[in-house]
């Protein structure tokens, strides 16, 4: 399995002849909408960086697409256009099916929470995700993580945009994914508590995960203050560097 980190939460998972695009934010720098914060962090239009040069060559190979939720930093207009024009089979939450069909996307499979279904010769299961601490999680809407087991590959947990919850802990300790992906940017709006795990919870996630961890959702949207450099330093100080990948945009992780 090769995992290509493109930008933010957008990645490509390659397994034999299957190429799975995850959360496609494919637009050029500054085209996904206005800043998510105006005062807490520097107001920049999102995304704040361009895709790496090799991104669209990889995206063009897509056979399937997984969408965790409908925020524009996970599915932007260019991502929708690519999926619609190529009629890529989309895998999504049962709660997002109607909205994505209205956008003209080809829903190939829906997934429910804690229910395992067949997927590309293996299986996929929906995992609850809570997009923020306290009150802010409710207006953020429904989010789904995914536990995926493809044939002859390591199991992978896409935790999506979530804080550390009992459900997250259950996946890590009971399903024991061999690869876990954690959104690590500690996103926060101008008011309310963070939308993603605080750094101490990211570290808790890393320590609890039984296998390798990929840290993403970094340095791509203006409301994520955590940098790769800071996270790498913390991981190194804790002696966890051998366990964690903090990829740059365009990096490929062979697993």
Secondary structure, 3 states (H helix, E strand, C coil): CEEEEEECCEEEEEECCEEEEECCCCCCCCCCECCCCCCCCCCCCECCCCCCCCHHHHHCCCCEEECCCCCCCCCCHHHHHHHHHHCCEEEEECCCHHHHHHCCCEEEEEECECCEEEECCEEEEEEEECCCCCCHHHHHCCEEEEEEECCCCCCEEECCCCCCCHHHHHHHHHHCCCEEEEECCCCCCCCCCCCCCCHHHHHHHHHHCCCEEEEECCCCCCCCCCCHHHHHHHHHHCCCCCCEECCCCCCEEEC
